[in-house]
């Protein structure tokens, strides 16, 4: 075997010392600075990407919860609006759902800083699932779309969401129709209840879709067009003004949608004045629906019952306004000690109270009064 010639043996390339240029000379300071900037950009980009990923994951958990938060009978869906906007919601089916019986529906709409079925949810605050399993009700929990509001409110103060066929009102009415079609629910018994901004949205649904929603429950919410009312000078816009606007918005579908108002006397976010205005506002709507004139007809006769304190439960008043035929068209529940919260036994969440009037049970009792319309 012939040994390779010296010319054929290649010498290994000498290792370049740190800080040296490719040709073996000293690396220029400008080159080293560019390298450091490039590495810094990589680190910053990676950190920003990691942070963005963490924010996205936490937002999804806040909005939609974790998989094991869903229980038996819970189903998740997405309604796609006419403009392609997606509205997520959870449906809770009670054991009585057999696919043949047309069950009633309660849509429960969360307030600011809350979700439908994620963290600090309307599901936990209202405890509607337990009532639904006893009574045979389908419960629907829509959740506000991510980043639609900085603190996850429903945008009930935006005029674009106060008209039929537009915005959040159209999405939620679409959700209600989806539930009827998917689960064979009773289209004549779709009720809606909301808290805070969700209460404002519930009232808007009663105005824009009176043909879809049988009753409306407002807990710590306000009238249709509340964004027009100056908190420092509310008398400048009487509730009769916004009431007339609500009636006009109902259009050909106008009817006296029964309304339940639950208001706390210790609510420093939505004061009692707002709840009282809502009652007067709705009396205007009922008046106009009857004969197209604001003339005090029909006469709504109020009847107040005081529920005394019992155990940990504190006192509250319940006033019903009945029409000529004895039907309850408006109900007003007021508790002096209730703050800005949904009150029901076992409530879980930040904006809850377990010692006030049971808003969940009262909302269902009110709905049952109007099952046949």
Short mmCIF file of the C-alpha atoms (twelve columns), coordinates in Angstrom:
data_MODEL
# 
_entry.id   MODEL 
# 
loop_
_atom_site.group_PDB 
_atom_site.id 
_atom_site.type_symbol 
_atom_site.label_atom_id 
_atom_site.label_alt_id 
_atom_site.label_comp_id 
_atom_site.label_asym_id 
_atom_site.label_seq_id 
_atom_site.Cartn_x 
_atom_site.Cartn_y 
_atom_site.Cartn_z 
_atom_site.pdbx_PDB_model_num 
ATOM 1   C CA . UNK A 1   0.000    0.000  0.000  1 
ATOM 2   C CA . UNK A 2   1.491    3.358  -1.070 1 
ATOM 3   C CA . UNK A 3   1.666    6.100  1.561  1 
ATOM 4   C CA . UNK A 4   0.107    9.402  0.590  1 
ATOM 5   C CA . UNK A 5   2.447    12.101 -0.483 1 
ATOM 6   C CA . UNK A 6   3.018    15.009 1.911  1 
ATOM 7   C CA . UNK A 7   1.226    17.284 -0.519 1 
ATOM 8   C CA . UNK A 8   -1.937   15.122 -0.249 1 
ATOM 9   C CA . UNK A 9   -2.185   15.379 3.522  1 
ATOM 10  C CA . UNK A 10  -4.362   18.378 4.462  1 
ATOM 11  C CA . UNK A 11  -3.600   20.347 7.552  1 
ATOM 12  C CA . UNK A 12  -6.498   20.917 9.998  1 
ATOM 13  C CA . UNK A 13  -7.743   24.490 10.043 1 
ATOM 14  C CA . UNK A 14  -6.545   26.355 13.082 1 
ATOM 15  C CA . UNK A 15  -9.261   27.150 15.644 1 
ATOM 16  C CA . UNK A 16  -10.345  30.778 15.616 1 
ATOM 17  C CA . UNK A 17  -9.944   32.421 18.937 1 
ATOM 18  C CA . UNK A 18  -12.941  34.117 20.462 1 
ATOM 19  C CA . UNK A 19  -13.076  37.709 19.372 1 
ATOM 20  C CA . UNK A 20  -11.099  37.076 16.197 1 
ATOM 21  C CA . UNK A 21  -12.167  37.598 12.614 1 
ATOM 22  C CA . UNK A 22  -12.522  34.695 10.116 1 
ATOM 23  C CA . UNK A 23  -9.079   35.484 8.691  1 
ATOM 24  C CA . UNK A 24  -7.524   35.030 12.115 1 
ATOM 25  C CA . UNK A 25  -7.159   38.708 12.801 1 
ATOM 26  C CA . UNK A 26  -8.811   40.522 15.686 1 
ATOM 27  C CA . UNK A 27  -12.595  40.947 15.348 1 
ATOM 28  C CA . UNK A 28  -13.634  44.555 14.869 1 
ATOM 29  C CA . UNK A 29  -15.700  46.172 17.690 1 
ATOM 30  C CA . UNK A 30  -18.517  47.015 15.231 1 
ATOM 31  C CA . UNK A 31  -18.812  43.339 14.244 1 
ATOM 32  C CA . UNK A 32  -18.955  42.217 17.892 1 
ATOM 33  C CA . UNK A 33  -21.646  44.830 18.585 1 
ATOM 34  C CA . UNK A 34  -23.750  43.603 15.664 1 
ATOM 35  C CA . UNK A 35  -23.455  40.023 16.950 1 
ATOM 36  C CA . UNK A 36  -24.533  41.088 20.433 1 
ATOM 37  C CA . UNK A 37  -27.521  43.024 19.027 1 
ATOM 38  C CA . UNK A 38  -28.561  39.994 16.964 1 
ATOM 39  C CA . UNK A 39  -28.405  37.706 19.989 1 
ATOM 40  C CA . UNK A 40  -30.331  40.261 22.059 1 
ATOM 41  C CA . UNK A 41  -33.075  40.417 19.406 1 
ATOM 42  C CA . UNK A 42  -33.355  36.617 19.491 1 
ATOM 43  C CA . UNK A 43  -33.716  36.624 23.276 1 
ATOM 44  C CA . UNK A 44  -36.240  39.466 23.279 1 
ATOM 45  C CA . UNK A 45  -38.248  37.898 20.457 1 
ATOM 46  C CA . UNK A 46  -38.326  34.574 22.263 1 
ATOM 47  C CA . UNK A 47  -39.387  36.174 25.535 1 
ATOM 48  C CA . UNK A 48  -42.154  38.183 23.822 1 
ATOM 49  C CA . UNK A 49  -43.391  35.062 22.037 1 
ATOM 50  C CA . UNK A 50  -43.425  33.091 25.288 1 
ATOM 51  C CA . UNK A 51  -45.269  35.891 27.088 1 
ATOM 52  C CA . UNK A 52  -47.827  36.179 24.277 1 
ATOM 53  C CA . UNK A 53  -48.395  32.433 24.410 1 
ATOM 54  C CA . UNK A 54  -48.912  32.517 28.171 1 
ATOM 55  C CA . UNK A 55  -51.374  35.436 27.880 1 
ATOM 56  C CA . UNK A 56  -53.316  33.563 25.189 1 
ATOM 57  C CA . UNK A 57  -53.518  30.398 27.292 1 
ATOM 58  C CA . UNK A 58  -54.590  32.307 30.423 1 
ATOM 59  C CA . UNK A 59  -57.198  34.242 28.420 1 
ATOM 60  C CA . UNK A 60  -58.610  30.997 27.035 1 
ATOM 61  C CA . UNK A 61  -58.801  29.514 30.538 1 
ATOM 62  C CA . UNK A 62  -60.510  32.677 31.810 1 
ATOM 63  C CA . UNK A 63  -63.014  32.673 28.963 1 
ATOM 64  C CA . UNK A 64  -63.692  28.996 28.410 1 
ATOM 65  C CA . UNK A 65  -62.513  27.279 31.584 1 
ATOM 66  C CA . UNK A 66  -60.618  24.004 31.819 1 
ATOM 67  C CA . UNK A 67  -61.976  20.742 30.367 1 
ATOM 68  C CA . UNK A 68  -62.688  19.236 33.790 1 
ATOM 69  C CA . UNK A 69  -64.838  22.251 34.759 1 
ATOM 70  C CA . UNK A 70  -67.629  20.918 32.524 1 
ATOM 71  C CA . UNK A 71  -70.081  18.542 34.131 1 
ATOM 72  C CA . UNK A 72  -72.628  16.002 33.045 1 
ATOM 73  C CA . UNK A 73  -75.091  17.495 30.607 1 
ATOM 74  C CA . UNK A 74  -72.775  20.331 29.518 1 
ATOM 75  C CA . UNK A 75  -72.244  20.889 25.800 1 
ATOM 76  C CA . UNK A 76  -70.205  23.558 24.009 1 
ATOM 77  C CA . UNK A 77  -71.181  25.224 20.767 1 
ATOM 78  C CA . UNK A 78  -70.354  28.167 18.523 1 
ATOM 79  C CA . UNK A 79  -72.959  30.265 16.748 1 
ATOM 80  C CA . UNK A 80  -71.725  31.999 13.596 1 
ATOM 81  C CA . UNK A 81  -73.479  35.281 12.831 1 
ATOM 82  C CA . UNK A 82  -74.447  36.589 9.413  1 
ATOM 83  C CA . UNK A 83  -71.210  38.586 9.261  1 
ATOM 84  C CA . UNK A 84  -69.065  35.613 10.306 1 
ATOM 85  C CA . UNK A 85  -68.716  36.680 13.947 1 
ATOM 86  C CA . UNK A 86  -68.457  33.682 16.258 1 
ATOM 87  C CA . UNK A 87  -70.353  33.492 19.563 1 
ATOM 88  C CA . UNK A 88  -69.387  30.735 21.992 1 
ATOM 89  C CA . UNK A 89  -71.863  29.340 24.472 1 
ATOM 90  C CA . UNK A 90  -72.413  26.390 26.772 1 
ATOM 91  C CA . UNK A 91  -75.685  24.480 27.040 1 
ATOM 92  C CA . UNK A 92  -76.627  22.541 30.165 1 
ATOM 93  C CA . UNK A 93  -79.163  19.784 29.519 1 
ATOM 94  C CA . UNK A 94  -81.140  18.483 32.521 1 
ATOM 95  C CA . UNK A 95  -81.802  14.763 33.026 1 
ATOM 96  C CA . UNK A 96  -85.372  15.347 31.786 1 
ATOM 97  C CA . UNK A 97  -84.132  16.082 28.259 1 
ATOM 98  C CA . UNK A 98  -85.101  13.063 26.154 1 
ATOM 99  C CA . UNK A 99  -85.220  14.604 22.692 1 
ATOM 100 C CA . UNK A 100 -89.005  14.331 22.522 1 
ATOM 101 C CA . UNK A 101 -90.198  16.783 25.186 1 
ATOM 102 C CA . UNK A 102 -89.884  20.477 24.269 1 
ATOM 103 C CA . UNK A 103 -88.278  21.918 27.412 1 
ATOM 104 C CA . UNK A 104 -88.148  25.621 28.343 1 
ATOM 105 C CA . UNK A 105 -84.892  27.568 28.055 1 
ATOM 106 C CA . UNK A 106 -83.194  30.059 30.350 1 
ATOM 107 C CA . UNK A 107 -80.389  32.101 28.811 1 
ATOM 108 C CA . UNK A 108 -78.145  33.493 31.576 1 
ATOM 109 C CA . UNK A 109 -75.909  36.411 30.552 1 
ATOM 110 C CA . UNK A 110 -72.900  37.333 32.680 1 
ATOM 111 C CA . UNK A 111 -71.773  40.776 33.773 1 
ATOM 112 C CA . UNK A 112 -68.487  42.689 33.624 1 
ATOM 113 C CA . UNK A 113 -65.374  40.885 34.806 1 
ATOM 114 C CA . UNK A 114 -67.209  37.584 34.371 1 
ATOM 115 C CA . UNK A 115 -67.610  34.817 31.821 1 
ATOM 116 C CA . UNK A 116 -70.410  32.504 30.855 1 
ATOM 117 C CA . UNK A 117 -68.800  29.247 31.983 1 
ATOM 118 C CA . UNK A 118 -65.090  29.986 32.521 1 
ATOM 119 C CA . UNK A 119 -63.504  31.704 35.501 1 
ATOM 120 C CA . UNK A 120 -65.837  33.799 37.725 1 
ATOM 121 C CA . UNK A 121 -68.721  32.567 35.637 1 
ATOM 122 C CA . UNK A 122 -72.442  33.173 35.399 1 
ATOM 123 C CA . UNK A 123 -72.759  29.406 35.662 1 
ATOM 124 C CA . UNK A 124 -71.197  29.437 39.141 1 
ATOM 125 C CA . UNK A 125 -72.757  32.711 40.265 1 
ATOM 126 C CA . UNK A 126 -76.341  31.867 39.355 1 
ATOM 127 C CA . UNK A 127 -76.321  28.118 40.087 1 
ATOM 128 C CA . UNK A 128 -78.981  27.732 37.397 1 
ATOM 129 C CA . UNK A 129 -77.782  24.179 36.660 1 
ATOM 130 C CA . UNK A 130 -79.087  22.865 39.988 1 
ATOM 131 C CA . UNK A 131 -82.481  24.477 39.451 1 
ATOM 132 C CA . UNK A 132 -82.523  23.205 35.878 1 
ATOM 133 C CA . UNK A 133 -81.898  19.622 36.955 1 
ATOM 134 C CA . UNK A 134 -84.804  19.827 39.407 1 
ATOM 135 C CA . UNK A 135 -87.250  21.649 37.144 1 
ATOM 136 C CA . UNK A 136 -86.320  20.385 33.688 1 
ATOM 137 C CA . UNK A 137 -84.892  23.538 32.091 1 
ATOM 138 C CA . UNK A 138 -82.262  23.921 29.390 1 
ATOM 139 C CA . UNK A 139 -79.762  26.587 30.475 1 
ATOM 140 C CA . UNK A 140 -77.647  28.547 28.012 1 
ATOM 141 C CA . UNK A 141 -74.503  30.430 29.060 1 
ATOM 142 C CA . UNK A 142 -73.108  32.680 26.319 1 
ATOM 143 C CA . UNK A 143 -69.675  34.116 27.001 1 
ATOM 144 C CA . UNK A 144 -68.431  37.435 25.663 1 
ATOM 145 C CA . UNK A 145 -66.015  37.172 22.743 1 
ATOM 146 C CA . UNK A 146 -62.348  37.529 23.632 1 
ATOM 147 C CA . UNK A 147 -61.106  41.118 23.525 1 
ATOM 148 C CA . UNK A 148 -64.569  42.460 22.624 1 
ATOM 149 C CA . UNK A 149 -64.377  44.539 25.815 1 
ATOM 150 C CA . UNK A 150 -61.402  45.347 28.042 1 
ATOM 151 C CA . UNK A 151 -63.072  43.890 31.172 1 
ATOM 152 C CA . UNK A 152 -65.307  41.401 29.359 1 
ATOM 153 C CA . UNK A 153 -68.544  43.389 29.632 1 
ATOM 154 C CA . UNK A 154 -71.304  43.060 27.082 1 
ATOM 155 C CA . UNK A 155 -71.411  46.272 25.088 1 
ATOM 156 C CA . UNK A 156 -75.011  47.119 25.946 1 
ATOM 157 C CA . UNK A 157 -74.208  50.841 25.932 1 
ATOM 158 C CA . UNK A 158 -73.229  50.768 22.252 1 
ATOM 159 C CA . UNK A 159 -76.116  51.824 19.945 1 
ATOM 160 C CA . UNK A 160 -74.902  49.301 17.357 1 
ATOM 161 C CA . UNK A 161 -75.893  46.554 19.796 1 
ATOM 162 C CA . UNK A 162 -79.329  48.032 20.482 1 
ATOM 163 C CA . UNK A 163 -81.032  47.233 17.175 1 
ATOM 164 C CA . UNK A 164 -82.571  44.131 15.668 1 
ATOM 165 C CA . UNK A 165 -80.373  42.258 13.220 1 
ATOM 166 C CA . UNK A 166 -77.136  43.808 14.457 1 
ATOM 167 C CA . UNK A 167 -74.278  43.187 16.865 1 
ATOM 168 C CA . UNK A 168 -74.564  41.286 20.116 1 
ATOM 169 C CA . UNK A 169 -78.361  41.244 20.099 1 
ATOM 170 C CA . UNK A 170 -78.440  39.398 16.780 1 
ATOM 171 C CA . UNK A 171 -75.769  36.940 17.948 1 
ATOM 172 C CA . UNK A 172 -77.619  36.058 21.151 1 
ATOM 173 C CA . UNK A 173 -80.976  35.737 19.400 1 
ATOM 174 C CA . UNK A 174 -79.190  33.426 16.975 1 
ATOM 175 C CA . UNK A 175 -77.905  31.354 19.888 1 
ATOM 176 C CA . UNK A 176 -81.462  30.996 21.213 1 
ATOM 177 C CA . UNK A 177 -82.698  29.822 17.814 1 
ATOM 178 C CA . UNK A 178 -79.778  27.363 17.545 1 
ATOM 179 C CA . UNK A 179 -80.748  25.803 20.886 1 
ATOM 180 C CA . UNK A 180 -84.365  25.389 19.775 1 
ATOM 181 C CA . UNK A 181 -83.276  23.694 16.566 1 
ATOM 182 C CA . UNK A 182 -80.484  21.549 18.039 1 
ATOM 183 C CA . UNK A 183 -82.230  20.381 21.215 1 
ATOM 184 C CA . UNK A 184 -85.911  20.619 20.324 1 
ATOM 185 C CA . UNK A 185 -86.558  23.283 22.978 1 
ATOM 186 C CA . UNK A 186 -89.886  25.063 23.223 1 
ATOM 187 C CA . UNK A 187 -89.650  28.273 21.126 1 
ATOM 188 C CA . UNK A 188 -92.517  29.800 23.130 1 
ATOM 189 C CA . UNK A 189 -90.645  29.426 26.425 1 
ATOM 190 C CA . UNK A 190 -87.256  31.041 25.903 1 
ATOM 191 C CA . UNK A 191 -86.421  33.284 28.854 1 
ATOM 192 C CA . UNK A 192 -83.399  35.518 29.407 1 
ATOM 193 C CA . UNK A 193 -81.793  36.741 32.620 1 
ATOM 194 C CA . UNK A 194 -78.732  38.939 32.946 1 
ATOM 195 C CA . UNK A 195 -76.469  40.537 35.538 1 
ATOM 196 C CA . UNK A 196 -75.063  44.084 35.308 1 
ATOM 197 C CA . UNK A 197 -74.014  44.681 31.674 1 
ATOM 198 C CA . UNK A 198 -75.611  41.326 30.896 1 
ATOM 199 C CA . UNK A 199 -78.832  42.659 32.409 1 
ATOM 200 C CA . UNK A 200 -78.658  45.620 30.039 1 
ATOM 201 C CA . UNK A 201 -78.203  43.151 27.194 1 
ATOM 202 C CA . UNK A 202 -81.162  41.075 28.424 1 
ATOM 203 C CA . UNK A 203 -83.384  44.178 28.346 1 
ATOM 204 C CA . UNK A 204 -82.137  44.945 24.821 1 
ATOM 205 C CA . UNK A 205 -83.090  41.403 23.761 1 
ATOM 206 C CA . UNK A 206 -86.580  41.967 25.136 1 
ATOM 207 C CA . UNK A 207 -86.819  45.112 23.001 1 
ATOM 208 C CA . UNK A 208 -85.177  43.887 19.802 1 
ATOM 209 C CA . UNK A 209 -86.469  40.297 19.832 1 
ATOM 210 C CA . UNK A 210 -89.795  40.277 21.712 1 
ATOM 211 C CA . UNK A 211 -90.860  37.495 19.363 1 
ATOM 212 C CA . UNK A 212 -88.004  35.271 20.602 1 
ATOM 213 C CA . UNK A 213 -87.797  35.909 24.358 1 
ATOM 214 C CA . UNK A 214 -90.834  35.237 26.562 1 
ATOM 215 C CA . UNK A 215 -89.620  37.099 29.683 1 
ATOM 216 C CA . UNK A 216 -86.667  39.226 30.764 1 
ATOM 217 C CA . UNK A 217 -84.940  39.329 34.153 1 
ATOM 218 C CA . UNK A 218 -82.590  42.221 34.981 1 
ATOM 219 C CA . UNK A 219 -80.327  41.936 38.030 1 
ATOM 220 C CA . UNK A 220 -78.445  45.173 38.740 1 
ATOM 221 C CA . UNK A 221 -79.129  46.481 35.240 1 
ATOM 222 C CA . UNK A 222 -80.666  49.457 33.498 1 
ATOM 223 C CA . UNK A 223 -83.076  50.562 30.807 1 
ATOM 224 C CA . UNK A 224 -82.820  50.407 27.041 1 
ATOM 225 C CA . UNK A 225 -80.797  53.435 25.914 1 
ATOM 226 C CA . UNK A 226 -79.231  53.959 29.348 1 
ATOM 227 C CA . UNK A 227 -76.130  55.344 27.594 1 
ATOM 228 C CA . UNK A 228 -78.182  58.486 26.840 1 
ATOM 229 C CA . UNK A 229 -78.818  59.194 30.524 1 
ATOM 230 C CA . UNK A 230 -76.385  61.558 32.278 1 
ATOM 231 C CA . UNK A 231 -75.657  60.098 35.752 1 
ATOM 232 C CA . UNK A 232 -75.184  63.639 37.077 1 
ATOM 233 C CA . UNK A 233 -78.483  64.856 35.625 1 
ATOM 234 C CA . UNK A 234 -80.745  61.842 35.016 1 
ATOM 235 C CA . UNK A 235 -83.915  63.952 34.975 1 
ATOM 236 C CA . UNK A 236 -82.731  65.559 31.732 1 
ATOM 237 C CA . UNK A 237 -83.676  62.286 30.011 1 
ATOM 238 C CA . UNK A 238 -86.834  60.913 31.626 1 
ATOM 239 C CA . UNK A 239 -87.454  57.149 31.415 1 
ATOM 240 C CA . UNK A 240 -90.464  57.910 29.238 1 
ATOM 241 C CA . UNK A 241 -88.066  59.125 26.525 1 
ATOM 242 C CA . UNK A 242 -86.005  55.934 26.427 1 
ATOM 243 C CA . UNK A 243 -89.204  53.924 26.874 1 
ATOM 244 C CA . UNK A 244 -90.648  55.439 23.719 1 
ATOM 245 C CA . UNK A 245 -87.422  54.548 21.882 1 
ATOM 246 C CA . UNK A 246 -87.656  50.960 23.122 1 
ATOM 247 C CA . UNK A 247 -91.249  50.670 21.914 1 
ATOM 248 C CA . UNK A 248 -90.300  52.104 18.516 1 
ATOM 249 C CA . UNK A 249 -87.463  49.596 18.212 1 
ATOM 250 C CA . UNK A 250 -89.877  46.703 18.830 1 
ATOM 251 C CA . UNK A 251 -91.596  47.584 15.568 1 
ATOM 252 C CA . UNK A 252 -94.071  45.044 14.199 1 
ATOM 253 C CA . UNK A 253 -93.101  42.553 16.922 1 
ATOM 254 C CA . UNK A 254 -94.129  44.945 19.727 1 
ATOM 255 C CA . UNK A 255 -95.675  43.300 22.763 1 
ATOM 256 C CA . UNK A 256 -95.653  43.788 26.534 1 
ATOM 257 C CA . UNK A 257 -92.728  41.497 27.384 1 
ATOM 258 C CA . UNK A 258 -92.944  40.677 31.124 1 
ATOM 259 C CA . UNK A 259 -89.979  42.144 33.023 1 
ATOM 260 C CA . UNK A 260 -88.488  41.225 36.414 1 
ATOM 261 C CA . UNK A 261 -86.099  43.736 38.026 1 
ATOM 262 C CA . UNK A 262 -83.857  42.778 40.962 1 
ATOM 263 C CA . UNK A 263 -82.106  45.753 42.565 1 
ATOM 264 C CA . UNK A 264 -79.837  46.193 45.565 1 
ATOM 265 C CA . UNK A 265 -80.064  49.212 47.852 1 
ATOM 266 C CA . UNK A 266 -76.345  48.919 48.644 1 
ATOM 267 C CA . UNK A 267 -75.256  48.694 45.018 1 
ATOM 268 C CA . UNK A 268 -72.639  51.404 44.437 1 
ATOM 269 C CA . UNK A 269 -72.152  50.433 40.773 1 
ATOM 270 C CA . UNK A 270 -75.790  50.459 39.657 1 
ATOM 271 C CA . UNK A 271 -77.678  52.512 42.277 1 
ATOM 272 C CA . UNK A 272 -81.336  52.023 43.156 1 
ATOM 273 C CA . UNK A 273 -82.307  54.994 40.980 1 
ATOM 274 C CA . UNK A 274 -81.335  52.960 37.894 1 
ATOM 275 C CA . UNK A 275 -83.568  50.062 38.892 1 
ATOM 276 C CA . UNK A 276 -86.458  52.399 39.684 1 
ATOM 277 C CA . UNK A 277 -86.027  54.102 36.304 1 
ATOM 278 C CA . UNK A 278 -86.108  50.705 34.603 1 
ATOM 279 C CA . UNK A 279 -89.517  50.000 36.142 1 
ATOM 280 C CA . UNK A 280 -90.879  53.371 34.968 1 
ATOM 281 C CA . UNK A 281 -89.235  52.898 31.587 1 
ATOM 282 C CA . UNK A 282 -90.974  49.534 31.111 1 
ATOM 283 C CA . UNK A 283 -94.310  50.927 32.234 1 
ATOM 284 C CA . UNK A 284 -93.960  53.348 29.323 1 
ATOM 285 C CA . UNK A 285 -93.256  50.468 26.941 1 
ATOM 286 C CA . UNK A 286 -96.328  48.536 28.141 1 
ATOM 287 C CA . UNK A 287 -98.489  51.663 27.885 1 
ATOM 288 C CA . UNK A 288 -97.424  52.328 24.293 1 
ATOM 289 C CA . UNK A 289 -97.764  48.696 23.225 1 
ATOM 290 C CA . UNK A 290 -101.421 48.639 24.281 1 
ATOM 291 C CA . UNK A 291 -102.744 51.595 22.281 1 
ATOM 292 C CA . UNK A 292 -99.793  53.455 20.715 1 
ATOM 293 C CA . UNK A 293 -100.348 56.318 23.155 1 
ATOM 294 C CA . UNK A 294 -98.713  57.330 26.415 1 
ATOM 295 C CA . UNK A 295 -101.979 57.788 28.309 1 
ATOM 296 C CA . UNK A 296 -101.596 55.665 31.413 1 
ATOM 297 C CA . UNK A 297 -103.445 52.659 30.056 1 
ATOM 298 C CA . UNK A 298 -103.543 49.952 30.984 1 
ATOM 299 C CA . UNK A 299 -103.488 50.821 34.639 1 
ATOM 300 C CA . UNK A 300 -100.808 48.698 36.304 1 
ATOM 301 C CA . UNK A 301 -101.785 48.057 39.907 1 
ATOM 302 C CA . UNK A 302 -98.800  47.598 42.269 1 
ATOM 303 C CA . UNK A 303 -98.900  45.106 45.118 1 
ATOM 304 C CA . UNK A 304 -95.971  44.922 47.562 1 
ATOM 305 C CA . UNK A 305 -95.074  41.989 49.778 1 
ATOM 306 C CA . UNK A 306 -92.330  42.281 52.399 1 
ATOM 307 C CA . UNK A 307 -90.261  39.146 52.918 1 
ATOM 308 C CA . UNK A 308 -88.837  39.398 56.454 1 
ATOM 309 C CA . UNK A 309 -85.314  38.437 57.434 1 
ATOM 310 C CA . UNK A 310 -84.908  34.750 58.286 1 
ATOM 311 C CA . UNK A 311 -81.683  33.210 59.525 1 
ATOM 312 C CA . UNK A 312 -78.827  34.585 57.422 1 
ATOM 313 C CA . UNK A 313 -81.287  35.835 54.790 1 
ATOM 314 C CA . UNK A 314 -82.072  39.522 55.017 1 
ATOM 315 C CA . UNK A 315 -85.319  41.331 54.301 1 
ATOM 316 C CA . UNK A 316 -86.466  42.337 50.822 1 
ATOM 317 C CA . UNK A 317 -89.561  43.753 49.142 1 
ATOM 318 C CA . UNK A 318 -91.307  42.284 46.109 1 
ATOM 319 C CA . UNK A 319 -93.683  44.529 44.162 1 
ATOM 320 C CA . UNK A 320 -95.803  43.191 41.314 1 
ATOM 321 C CA . UNK A 321 -97.551  45.319 38.700 1 
ATOM 322 C CA . UNK A 322 -100.595 43.587 37.274 1 
ATOM 323 C CA . UNK A 323 -102.574 44.433 34.196 1 
ATOM 324 C CA . UNK A 324 -106.404 44.540 33.958 1 
ATOM 325 C CA . UNK A 325 -106.554 40.782 33.476 1 
ATOM 326 C CA . UNK A 326 -104.480 40.103 36.597 1 
ATOM 327 C CA . UNK A 327 -101.341 39.123 34.691 1 
ATOM 328 C CA . UNK A 328 -98.011  40.218 36.216 1 
ATOM 329 C CA . UNK A 329 -96.319  42.439 33.626 1 
ATOM 330 C CA . UNK A 330 -93.575  43.936 35.814 1 
ATOM 331 C CA . UNK A 331 -92.052  42.751 39.066 1 
ATOM 332 C CA . UNK A 332 -89.600  44.729 41.201 1 
ATOM 333 C CA . UNK A 333 -87.511  43.053 43.903 1 
ATOM 334 C CA . UNK A 334 -85.548  45.424 46.130 1 
ATOM 335 C CA . UNK A 335 -83.226  44.508 49.002 1 
ATOM 336 C CA . UNK A 336 -81.606  47.298 51.028 1 
ATOM 337 C CA . UNK A 337 -78.557  45.182 51.938 1 
ATOM 338 C CA . UNK A 338 -77.913  43.763 48.487 1 
ATOM 339 C CA . UNK A 339 -74.826  45.130 46.731 1 
ATOM 340 C CA . UNK A 340 -73.754  44.697 43.097 1 
ATOM 341 C CA . UNK A 341 -74.184  40.940 43.072 1 
ATOM 342 C CA . UNK A 342 -76.237  37.965 41.963 1 
ATOM 343 C CA . UNK A 343 -77.821  36.494 45.059 1 
ATOM 344 C CA . UNK A 344 -78.660  32.802 45.453 1 
ATOM 345 C CA . UNK A 345 -77.716  30.054 47.917 1 
ATOM 346 C CA . UNK A 346 -74.476  28.312 46.980 1 
ATOM 347 C CA . UNK A 347 -73.379  31.087 44.612 1 
ATOM 348 C CA . UNK A 348 -69.695  30.882 43.652 1 
ATOM 349 C CA . UNK A 349 -67.821  33.888 42.277 1 
ATOM 350 C CA . UNK A 350 -66.703  37.428 43.007 1 
ATOM 351 C CA . UNK A 351 -70.000  39.263 42.423 1 
ATOM 352 C CA . UNK A 352 -72.245  37.011 44.491 1 
ATOM 353 C CA . UNK A 353 -74.325  37.038 47.655 1 
ATOM 354 C CA . UNK A 354 -75.808  34.029 49.427 1 
ATOM 355 C CA . UNK A 355 -77.968  35.937 51.949 1 
ATOM 356 C CA . UNK A 356 -80.153  38.080 49.710 1 
ATOM 357 C CA . UNK A 357 -83.284  37.282 47.695 1 
ATOM 358 C CA . UNK A 358 -82.822  34.126 45.632 1 
ATOM 359 C CA . UNK A 359 -82.609  35.744 42.190 1 
ATOM 360 C CA . UNK A 360 -82.291  32.376 40.436 1 
ATOM 361 C CA . UNK A 361 -85.477  30.936 41.967 1 
ATOM 362 C CA . UNK A 362 -87.383  34.220 41.601 1 
ATOM 363 C CA . UNK A 363 -86.419  34.487 37.918 1 
ATOM 364 C CA . UNK A 364 -87.745  30.987 37.259 1 
ATOM 365 C CA . UNK A 365 -90.935  31.590 39.245 1 
ATOM 366 C CA . UNK A 366 -91.500  34.751 37.207 1 
ATOM 367 C CA . UNK A 367 -90.842  32.872 33.957 1 
ATOM 368 C CA . UNK A 368 -93.380  30.205 34.884 1 
ATOM 369 C CA . UNK A 369 -96.092  32.838 35.195 1 
ATOM 370 C CA . UNK A 370 -95.714  33.498 31.480 1 
ATOM 371 C CA . UNK A 371 -95.047  30.080 29.999 1 
ATOM 372 C CA . UNK A 372 -98.112  30.330 27.764 1 
ATOM 373 C CA . UNK A 373 -98.060  33.531 25.730 1 
# 
